Amino acid sequence: MRTGGETDINHAKASAAMTVLLLLLFLLFLLAASATGLTTDSRDSADWKPTDDGRRWRSRTC
C-alpha cells in the first residue's frame, strides 16, 4: 500500500538519474585511473605481429 507522493513517473525519473550518476562516476573513475597511470595495455606481443594482406607473418628460423 502506497502512502502517497510516490508515483511510477517519479520512480522512473529517480532510476534514470541513478543510472546516469553511476555511469558518470564510472567514467570519472576510469579518467582518474588513466591520469594517474594505473591503466596498462594488456595485449601481448601476438597482437603486434606484422601481417601480409591480413595473414599473420611468420618468421623463418630455418
N, C-alpha and C positions, 0 to 999 in steps of 0.2 A: 504494500500500500504506500503510495506516494503522499508526501505531506505538503506538496505544492512547491512552486518555484523551480522545479526541475522538469525540463521538457526534453524530448528527444532531440530537438534542434540544439539546445544548449549543450547537451551531452555530445553531440556530433561535433560542435564547434570546439569544445574542450579537447576532444580526442584528436582532432586535426591539429590544434595548436600544440598539443603534447608531441605529436609525431614530428612536426616541423622543428620544435625545440630540440628533440633528441637528435634529429638529423644535423642540425646546426652544431650541437655540442660534439657530435662525432667528427664532423668536418673540422671544427676548431682543434680537436684533439689530434687529428692527423696533421694539420698545419703546424701545430706546436711540436709534434714529434719530428716532423721533417726539418723544421727550423733548427732544432737542437741536435740534429744528426743521428737520431735514434732509428731511422729507417735505413734499410740496406737493400741491395739488389740481390735477390735470392736465386737468380738464374745461374746455372753452372756454365762451364765453357762450351758445352754442347750447343747452347743457344747462339753461340757466336762463330760457329764453324762456317767457312765460306761455302757458297753454293754455286753451281754451274747450271743455269737455266732451271733453277728450282730444285735441283738434285744436290744432295749433300756431297761435297768434295771429299774424297778420301786420299790421305797421304799414302804414298807408296814407300814402304820401308825396304823393299827388296830391289 
